[in-house]
Amino acid sequence: MDKRNILDCDLESLIEVVCSYGEKKFRAGQIFGWLARGTESFDKMGNVPKALREKLEENWYIGLPEVVVAQKSAEDGTQKVLFQFRDGARVESVFMKYHYGNSICISSQVGCRMGCAFCASTKKGLDRSLTGGEMLSQVLAMEKFTGEKIGHVVVMGIGEPFDNYENLSAFIRLINNPKGFGLGMRNITVSTCGLVPYITRFGKDFSQVNLAVSLHAPNGEIRQRTMPVARRYGYEELMDACRRYTEDTGRRITFEYAMIRGVNDRMENGLELAGHLEGWLTHVNLIPLNPVEGTGMNASYRDSILRFKEILEKKGVTVTIRRTLGSDIDGACGQLRLR
Ligand code: SAH
């Protein structure tokens, strides 16, 4: 039988595994702890009996991805790493330093089938989804590679996390487990292009995890021009789901809005957006579009972005303009791709 990735095991399944090998339950906790610290081989699990280590070795592998290429931004210290999994699948992850600590942007799928016109990650479609363990392993491998501790995870790399909901859920539970990596729910952010049914479900399952929604338009007509998903779920339907989410969870939603010159950056677009958002718990993150070859789309001029921000702020909407980290290494939003 083929070996399986032990990083996909939560503590309960590890307990079953060690018990099936005739070992005591508490061994599972020891192994779980070693794995969360990025241990790359069973031999290194010093307090685990040799016979158990050998049993594990026979049946399991520790699926830490290999570093294929790494690039470091000369501008801001952002590091982009191309990881490769055991089956050859490759994804990119990005390590960023913020004033509040170190953060990683991980991928949730190998490719993406959402087809957003401005995004590099979707150009070749979807190859496969990542498992929860593979998402976790990007964090562990990145800590190893950079030698730095990571305190925040954003699921905003390649892929649509809500198109891989079960594995995403497994990942969140795995990384949150205090016996393992122990990352707080509030230190995790998931970004979706707006798969409506999952927004509601996510609010119920993970009310403490931060949610970001890629909106990128003030109405359905403009949204449909760049985001095929907007044909599946109408603008009103999306806004309703978001409003219900904030009511049910008491948490605000972050709306990401990539500023695309001549597409969604006019004054009237700002006013229309402000009209939707006025009076509820949201935050708008304006992202100057990062250039992606072959899309024919450009970032808005700085002036339009500042004006857009002012319009929203006048209506009491909280707005930030995202610093684009790592754009010199194509590590910024929408620039991650398969190679
Ligand atoms: N699929 C998820 C997460 C991955 S994309 C989502 O759609 O939210 C992370 C963010 O980068 C999204 O807001 C996405 O719309 C945005 N993005 C994609 N291409 C971009 C580009 N060229 N410039 C700026 N932001 C981009």
Boltz pocket constraint, residues with backbone or C-beta under 6 A from the ligand:
constraints:
  - pocket:
      binder: B
      contacts: [[A, 116], [A, 118], [A, 119], [A, 120], [A, 155], [A, 156], [A, 157], [A, 158], [A, 159], [A, 160], [A, 161], [A, 191], [A, 192], [A, 193], [A, 194], [A, 212], [A, 213], [A, 214], [A, 256], [A, 258], [A, 287], [A, 288], [A, 289], [A, 290], [A, 291], [A, 292], [A, 333], [A, 334], [A, 335]]
      max_distance: 6.0
